[in-house]
Amino acid sequence: MSRYRRGVEWQTDGLLGRQVVQSIPELTTHVGKESNKFEEVEAGIEHNPDEVWTAYADPGRDPWETLVLPVLKQLPIDRLVDATRG
C-alpha cells in the first residue's frame, strides 16, 4: 500500500502528479463521463454511475475468451469434471 501513497501526506494539497498504471488490454475498459447528467450528479440527485458513465469495451478482448478459456483448455477434462462436482 505504501508505494501508492509515496509523496502524499495528510497535509498534502494541490494538484497531484500523474501515476503510471499498468494493465493488460483484456482488463482495461475505457469509460466516458457523459455530460447529459452532469447537473444531476453535481446536485447529488443522480447516484448511479451506470446512468452517467458509458463503458467502451472491446468485444475482441473479452476476459473470458482471452484469459479464462485458454487456461481451461489446458486442463485435463477429468480434472475439470472433478472440480465441478464439488
C-alpha distance (Angstrom), angle and dihedral (degrees) to the residues before:
residue distance angle dihedral
M1 . . .
S2 3.79 . .
R3 3.79 93.9 .
Y4 3.82 89.3 64.2
R5 3.80 92.7 51.5
R6 3.80 96.4 49.4
G7 3.79 110.1 139.4
V8 3.80 94.4 6.8
E9 3.78 120.1 108.6
W10 3.78 132.1 172.2
Q11 3.78 90.4 -98.8
T12 3.82 93.5 47.9
D13 3.78 112.7 120.9
G14 3.76 137.2 166.9
L15 3.76 131.0 47.0
L16 3.79 114.8 -20.4
G17 3.79 121.7 -145.0
R18 3.78 123.1 -104.6
Q19 3.79 117.8 -88.0
V20 3.79 123.3 -141.3
V21 3.80 111.7 -119.9
Q22 3.77 120.8 -164.1
S23 3.78 121.3 -159.0
I24 3.75 140.9 140.4
P25 3.80 122.1 -106.3
E26 3.81 92.7 -113.4
L27 3.82 90.4 61.4
T28 3.79 96.4 42.9
T29 3.79 121.9 96.5
H30 3.78 120.3 -179.5
V31 3.80 111.4 -136.7
G32 3.78 126.9 -164.6
K33 3.80 124.5 -160.9
E34 3.77 107.2 -133.9
S35 3.78 114.9 -141.5
N36 3.81 95.4 -150.7
K37 3.82 90.3 84.9
F38 3.80 97.7 35.8
E39 3.79 95.3 110.7
E40 3.81 92.6 48.2
V41 3.81 91.8 51.6
E42 3.79 92.5 47.2
A43 3.81 90.6 50.0
G44 3.81 91.4 48.3
I45 3.80 92.8 -117.7
E46 3.81 97.4 115.4
H47 3.81 114.7 56.2
N48 3.80 101.9 159.3
P49 3.83 110.5 96.9
D50 3.81 90.3 -159.5
E51 3.80 88.1 66.4
V52 3.80 92.5 52.7
W53 3.80 105.7 34.1
T54 3.76 129.7 62.6
A55 3.81 116.4 -154.7
Y56 3.77 117.0 -146.5
A57 3.81 104.7 -159.2
D58 3.78 123.9 178.9
P59 3.83 106.9 -130.0
G60 3.80 89.4 -155.6
R61 3.80 89.7 63.8
D62 3.78 99.9 52.1
P63 3.83 107.3 157.3
W64 3.81 91.5 -139.0
E65 3.80 92.0 55.6
T66 3.79 98.0 39.9
L67 3.82 103.8 34.3
V68 3.81 111.4 20.9
L69 3.80 105.5 35.4
P70 3.82 95.6 51.5
V71 3.82 89.6 55.6
L72 3.80 92.9 46.2
K73 3.80 90.5 50.5
Q74 3.81 90.1 57.1
L75 3.81 94.3 54.3
P76 3.81 120.4 89.7
I77 3.82 111.3 -104.2
D78 3.82 93.5 -125.6
R79 3.81 90.0 56.5
L80 3.81 90.8 51.3
V81 3.81 91.2 48.8
D82 3.81 91.5 50.6
A83 3.81 91.4 47.9
T84 3.80 92.9 52.4
R85 3.81 94.0 49.5
G86 3.81 90.7 63.2
